Amino acid sequence: MQFHFFFVPLGIINQGRITVHNNKKMETTEENYETTKERRFTLRLGEQDSEALSELRQSLHVSTDVAAVRHVITHYLQLDAALTAQQSENQQLKQQLFELKQRISDFTGAFRRLSSKL
């Protein structure tokens, strides 16, 4: 099963599916964006998303949906970096495999031509 997570910046309403309630006043300046440390939001999930969240909760060995969402948010950058590195490594291995198959094909072709001349 593949999971897709889409993160919406807090304070934004995304087509009525995510509603964010800030506990304290937010201060915005051109130089920095300061927010409170605690945020509350409502997340409405469809049946498939709810099942995916349950599976995620089980795989993370946490007992609540909040803990699972919190884990994903806090570890997202690490997970993304690991996924990107793994994809890069897989691409390199595919390229090496292709080159090896090409060499084997060239060798067997040369061997057949040599065998037919004998």
Secondary structure, 3 states (H helix, E strand, C coil): CCCCCCCCCCCCCECCCEEEEECCCCEECCCCEECCCCEEEEECCCHHHHHHHHHHHHHHCCCCHHHHHHHHHHHHHHHHHHHHHHHHHHHHHHHHHHHHHHHHHHHHHHHHHHHHHC
